[in-house]
C-alpha cells in the first residue's frame, strides 16, 4: 500500500485486466486523504497521547469515467520498520457454520454484542492498532492484510483484556485478507453467516477497536452489496457497504447481522473529515474465509485472469464494454469480441468495467464462469475458464 497522501496511479492492467474505482488504508489518522476530484479537506489533528499514525491516501476513481469520492483503509499505521515476509501455516480445520437465534428480542444490537464481542480482538503491531475476528477455536484470527503489513509478530488483546503473542500466518494483498495465530485452544470462535443471504437494508453491527477503543459496538444497515472500490494499488475489490459507524482501528473487525453472525470483515471508509461519514466497506465473509483457508493451508494465492481491455459505455445500457481481447487469453479462447458489452458475471450484475475487474479478482484460476454479454442487440451467455494472471 502507498504511504503518501496523494492517490497513487492505478496499477497497469497488464494483459488487459480491468481497472476500477480506488480505496486505501488507515489506523489513527492525522489527515484525511484527498479525493480524486475535488480534494477533501484535511481532518483535525489527533491527540498525541499515543504515537501518531498516518493513513495512506485513497480516492475512489472509476475506470475511464471518473467518480469523485475518497476512501481509506482503517487499520494500519505507517510508522516503524517493515518486518519479514509472513510464513504460511499448513493445517486446516472445519470453519464454524452460521447458526443462532439471538437478535429476536427488542434489543438485537445488545444481543449481538454479548454473543460476538468475545470473538473480536484488538491487534497491535509496531506500526499501529487494528482489529481481528477469531474464526477458529484453535487460535486462528482473521483480519485485514493492511493491519499487519510489515509484521511477523502481533500482540493480540482478547475481549477480557488478556494479551497473547500472535504470529502472522500469511496475508494476501489482492483481497486484503490476513490470518494471525495464537497458541491457544478453546477460543470463542465467531459464527459465520451465509453470504448469499446478505440483503440491502438489513441490520449491520460493527465491532472493533476504533481509535484504540476496544470492544466498541456500532450499528446501522447494509447500504449496498457488490460495491466495487479499488485501492491506490490498482486492485479492485468487491465490498459490502454499510452506514454502521466505523473508524480507524476498526479494520479487521467484524460486521455482523442481527443474529450475531459475521457477514464481513471491516476494511475501509469513505471520509471527507478523517472520521466516519457513514460510508464504510467490509470484505464479504465468503471471500475472506476462502482466502484464509488457503493461507492456512500454505497455498500460493494467484489472481485469476480473463484477458480483456475495456471501458464504460458512454450511452445506452450499463456494463463493461470490451475494447480489446488479449490473444490466446481465456477471453480469446471463449470467443469474446471487441464491442461485447458484459452485463453479468456468474449471476452478478456488472455495471462498469470496474465491476468486471473486481469480479475476476474475486475468482480463482481454473474457475469456469458464465458471462452475460450483449452482442448485436442479442443477449447471450458465454462460459470462460480463467487462468492465472501472467507475470
C-alpha positions in Angstrom: 0.0 0.0 0.0 1.2 3.5 -0.6 2.0 5.7 2.4 1.9 9.1 0.8 -1.1 11.4 1.0 -1.9 11.6 -2.7 -3.8 9.0 -4.7 -1.4 6.6 -6.5 -1.6 5.9 -10.2 -3.6 2.7 -10.7 -1.7 -0.4 -11.4 -1.3 -1.1 -15.1 -3.8 -3.5 -16.4 -1.2 -6.0 -17.6 -2.5 -8.3 -20.2 -5.8 -6.4 -20.2 -7.1 -6.8 -16.7 -9.9 -4.4 -15.7 -9.2 -1.4 -13.5 -11.8 0.1 -11.1 -12.5 2.9 -8.6 -9.9 3.4 -5.8 -9.7 2.8 -1.9 -6.8 2.8 0.6 -5.8 2.3 4.2 -5.5 3.7 7.8 -5.2 3.4 11.5 -5.2 6.5 13.6 -5.1 9.3 11.0 -3.9 12.8 11.4 -5.0 13.9 7.9 -7.8 13.0 5.6 -6.8 11.7 2.2 -7.6 13.9 -0.8 -10.2 12.7 -3.2 -9.8 12.4 -6.9 -12.0 15.5 -7.6 -12.5 17.7 -5.7 -9.9 17.4 -2.9 -11.1 16.5 0.6 -10.5 18.9 3.5 -7.9 18.0 6.0 -9.1 16.3 9.2 -8.2 17.8 12.6 -5.1 16.6 14.3 -5.4 13.6 16.6 -4.4 13.9 20.3 -0.9 12.6 20.7 -1.2 10.5 23.8 -0.3 7.6 21.6 2.2 7.6 18.7 0.8 9.5 15.7 -0.2 7.3 12.8 -0.9 8.5 9.3 -3.4 7.0 6.8 -2.2 6.1 3.4 -4.3 8.1 0.9 -7.2 6.9 -1.2 -9.6 8.0 -3.8 -12.3 6.1 -5.4 -11.8 6.6 -9.2 -14.0 4.9 -11.8 -12.2 3.3 -14.7 -12.3 5.6 -17.6 -15.3 7.6 -16.2 -14.2 9.4 -13.0 -16.2 9.1 -9.8 -15.2 11.6 -7.1 -15.1 10.1 -3.7 -12.3 9.3 -1.2 -11.8 6.3 1.0 -9.3 4.9 3.5 -8.4 1.5 4.8 -8.8 1.7 8.6 -6.3 -0.4 10.4 -2.6 0.0 9.8 -0.3 2.7 11.0 2.7 3.8 8.9 5.4 4.4 11.5 8.0 1.7 12.2 10.2 -0.7 10.2 8.8 -3.3 7.9 9.0 -6.9 9.0 9.9 -10.0 7.1 7.5 -11.9 4.9 4.9 -13.9 6.8 5.2 -17.7 6.9 2.3 -19.8 5.9 0.6 -22.5 8.1 -0.1 -26.0 6.9 -3.1 -27.2 8.8 -6.8 -26.7 8.3 -10.0 -27.5 10.2 -13.7 -27.0 9.6 -14.9 -23.4 9.8 -17.8 -22.7 12.1 -21.2 -22.8 10.5 -23.8 -20.0 10.7 -26.2 -20.6 13.5 -28.1 -18.9 16.3 -31.4 -17.3 17.2 -30.1 -14.2 19.0 -31.3 -10.8 17.9 -35.0 -11.6 18.1 -35.6 -9.5 21.2 -36.3 -5.8 21.3 -32.5 -5.2 21.8 -30.9 -7.1 18.9 -27.7 -5.0 19.0 -27.2 -5.8 22.7 -27.8 -9.4 21.9 -25.1 -9.4 19.1 -22.7 -7.5 21.3 -23.0 -10.1 24.1 -22.7 -13.0 21.7 -20.0 -11.8 19.3 -17.8 -9.4 21.2 -15.8 -12.3 22.9 -14.7 -13.3 19.3 -13.4 -9.9 18.4 -9.8 -9.0 19.4 -7.5 -6.0 19.2 -4.3 -6.4 17.2 -1.2 -4.3 17.9 2.0 -4.2 15.7 5.0 -1.9 15.7 3.1 0.2 13.2 -0.3 0.6 14.9 -3.6 -0.9 16.1 -6.4 -2.8 14.3 -8.9 -5.5 15.0 -9.4 -9.2 14.2 -12.0 -11.9 14.5 -11.4 -15.3 16.0 -12.8 -17.7 13.4 -11.3 -21.0 14.6 -11.3 -22.1 18.2 -7.7 -23.4 17.9 -6.3 -19.9 17.7 -6.8 -18.6 14.2 -7.8 -15.0 13.7 -8.8 -13.3 10.5 -8.0 -9.6 9.9 -7.2 -7.2 7.1 -3.9 -7.5 5.4 -3.1 -3.8 5.8 -3.5 -4.1 9.6 -0.4 -6.5 9.9 1.5 -5.2 6.9 5.3 -5.4 7.5 4.9 -7.5 10.6 5.6 -11.1 11.6 4.6 -10.8 15.2 1.4 -9.3 16.6 0.2 -8.6 20.2 -3.4 -9.9 20.5 -5.7 -8.5 23.2 -8.7 -10.6 23.9 -12.1 -9.3 24.9 -11.3 -10.0 28.6 -8.1 -8.0 28.4 -5.7 -11.0 28.2 -2.7 -10.3 26.0 -1.2 -13.0 23.8 1.7 -13.2 21.4 0.5 -13.9 17.9 2.3 -14.7 14.6 1.2 -13.8 11.1 0.3 -17.0 9.2 0.0 -15.2 5.9 -1.5 -12.3 4.0 -3.0 -11.7 0.6 -2.8 -8.1 -0.6 -5.1 -8.9 -3.6 -8.1 -9.4 -1.2 -6.6 -7.5 1.8 -7.1 -10.6 4.0 -4.6 -11.9 6.5 -4.5 -14.6 9.2 -2.9 -14.4 12.7 -2.4 -17.3 15.0 -2.1 -17.6 18.8 -1.0 -20.7 20.7 -4.3 -21.2 22.5 -7.2 -23.6 22.2 -10.9 -23.4 23.1 -11.1 -19.7 22.0 -14.6 -18.3 21.3 -14.9 -18.7 17.5 -17.4 -16.4 15.7 -20.5 -17.7 14.0 -20.4 -17.2 10.2 -23.3 -16.0 8.0 -24.3 -17.4 4.6 -23.0 -14.6 2.3 -25.9 -15.4 -0.1 -28.4 -14.2 2.5 -27.0 -10.7 2.8 -29.6 -8.1 1.8 -29.5 -4.4 1.3 -31.3 -2.7 4.2 -30.7 -5.5 6.8 -29.2 -4.6 10.2 -25.4 -4.4 10.3 -23.4 -4.3 13.6 -19.7 -3.4 13.6 -17.4 -4.5 16.5 -13.8 -3.5 16.7 -11.2 -1.0 18.2 -11.8 2.4 16.6 -9.2 4.8 17.8 -7.9 2.1 20.0 -11.2 1.8 21.9 -11.5 -1.9 22.0 -14.9 -3.7 22.1 -16.7 -0.7 20.5 -20.1 -1.6 19.1 -21.9 0.4 16.5 -25.0 -0.3 14.3 -26.6 0.6 11.0 -27.7 -1.2 7.9 -26.2 -2.9 4.8 -26.2 0.0 2.4 -25.1 -1.9 -0.7 -23.7 -5.3 -1.7 -21.3 -5.9 -4.5 -19.9 -2.4 -4.3 -16.6 -2.1 -6.3 -13.8 0.0 -4.9 -10.1 -0.1 -5.8 -7.1 0.8 -3.8 -4.4 3.1 -5.0 -2.5 -0.1 -5.5 -4.8 -0.6 -8.5 -6.6 -3.6 -7.1 -10.4 -3.6 -7.5 -12.3 -5.3 -4.7 -15.9 -6.2 -4.2 -17.2 -4.9 -0.9 -20.3 -4.7 1.4 -21.1 -1.1 2.0 -22.6 -0.1 5.4 -23.5 3.0 7.3 -22.7 1.4 10.6 -20.1 3.9 12.1 -16.6 2.6 11.6 -13.4 4.5 12.2 -9.6 4.0 12.1 -8.8 0.9 14.1 -12.0 -1.0 13.1 -10.1 -2.6 10.2 -10.1 -6.4 10.6 -13.1 -6.3 12.9 -16.5 -7.9 12.5 -19.5 -6.7 10.6 -22.4 -8.9 11.7 -26.1 -9.5 11.1 -28.8 -9.2 13.8 -28.2 -12.9 14.8 -24.5 -12.2 15.6 -23.2 -14.0 12.5 -20.2 -12.3 10.8 -21.1 -11.1 7.3 -17.9 -9.2 6.6 -14.5 -8.0 7.8 -14.4 -4.2 8.1 -11.8 -2.7 5.8 -12.3 0.8 4.6 -14.3 4.0 4.9 -15.1 7.0 2.7 -14.4 10.2 4.7 -14.1 13.9 4.0 -13.1 14.5 7.6 -10.9 11.6 8.6 -13.7 10.1 10.7 -16.9 8.1 10.0 -19.1 9.7 7.4 -21.4 6.7 7.3 -19.9 5.1 4.3 -17.9 2.0 5.3 -16.8 -1.1 3.4 -16.3 -4.7 4.5 -14.8 -7.7 2.8 -17.6 -10.2 2.2 -17.1 -13.1 4.6 -17.2 -15.8 2.0 -14.2 -14.1 0.2 -12.4 -13.6 3.5 -12.8 -17.2 4.6 -11.9 -18.7 1.3 -8.6 -16.7 1.3 -8.0 -17.5 5.0 -8.3 -21.3 4.4 -5.8 -21.1 1.6 -3.4 -19.1 3.7 -3.6 -21.6 6.5 -3.0 -24.5 4.0 0.1 -22.7 2.8 -1.2 -22.4 -0.8 0.1 -19.7 -3.1 -2.6 -17.3 -4.0 -2.6 -16.0 -7.5 -5.2 -13.7 -9.1 -7.4 -15.0 -11.8 -7.0 -13.7 -15.4 -9.6 -13.1 -18.1 -7.6 -11.1 -20.7 -9.7 -8.1 -21.8 -9.4 -4.4 -22.1 -12.4 -2.2 -21.8 -14.2 0.9 -20.6 -17.7 2.1 -19.6 -20.2 2.8 -22.3 -21.0 6.5 -22.8 -24.6 5.9 -23.7 -27.2 3.2 -23.5 -27.1 0.2 -21.3 -24.6 0.0 -18.4 -21.9 -2.7 -18.3 -18.3 -3.3 -19.2 -17.6 -2.5 -22.9 -14.8 -4.6 -24.3 -12.3 -2.6 -26.4 -9.6 -5.3 -26.6 -9.1 -9.0 -26.3 -5.6 -10.4 -25.4 -4.6 -13.0 -27.9 -4.6 -16.6 -26.6 -6.2 -15.5 -23.3 -9.2 -17.1 -21.7 -11.4 -14.4 -23.2 -10.0 -15.1 -26.7 -10.4 -18.8 -26.4 -14.0 -18.4 -25.2 -14.9 -16.2 -28.2 -15.4 -12.8 -26.6 -15.1 -10.0 -29.1 -14.4 -6.3 -29.2 -17.7 -4.5 -28.8 -19.2 -7.1 -26.5 -21.0 -5.5 -23.5 -20.6 -7.6 -20.4 -23.6 -7.1 -18.1 -23.4 -10.2 -15.9 -20.8 -12.4 -14.2 -21.9 -15.6 -12.5 -25.3 -14.0 -12.0 -23.8 -10.8 -10.5 -24.8 -7.6 -12.3 -22.0 -5.8 -14.0 -22.5 -2.1 -14.3 -19.0 -1.0 -15.2 -15.6 -2.2 -16.3 -14.5 -1.7 -12.6 -17.2 -4.2 -11.6 -15.8 -6.8 -14.1 -12.3 -6.3 -12.8 -13.4 -6.9 -9.2 -15.4 -9.9 -10.1 -12.5 -11.5 -11.9 -10.1 -10.9 -9.0 -12.6 -12.5 -6.6 -12.4 -15.7 -8.7 -9.8 -18.3 -8.7 -7.6 -19.6 -11.6 -9.2 -22.6 -13.3 -12.7 -21.4 -12.3 -15.2 -21.7 -15.2 -17.5 -18.7 -15.0 -20.5 -17.6 -17.1 -20.5 -14.1 -18.5 -23.7 -12.5 -19.8 -23.0 -10.3 -22.8 -24.9 -8.2 -25.3 -23.7 -8.6 -28.9 -25.5 -7.1 -31.8 -28.6 -6.5 -29.7 -28.8 -10.1 -28.6 -28.1 -11.2 -25.0 -26.0 -14.4 -24.8 -24.2 -16.4 -22.1 -20.5 -17.3 -22.6 -18.6 -19.7 -20.4 -14.9 -18.8 -19.8 -12.3 -20.8 -17.9 -10.0 -18.4 -16.1 -6.2 -18.9 -15.8 -3.5 -17.5 -13.6 -2.6 -13.9 -14.3 0.7 -13.8 -16.3 3.7 -12.3 -14.5 
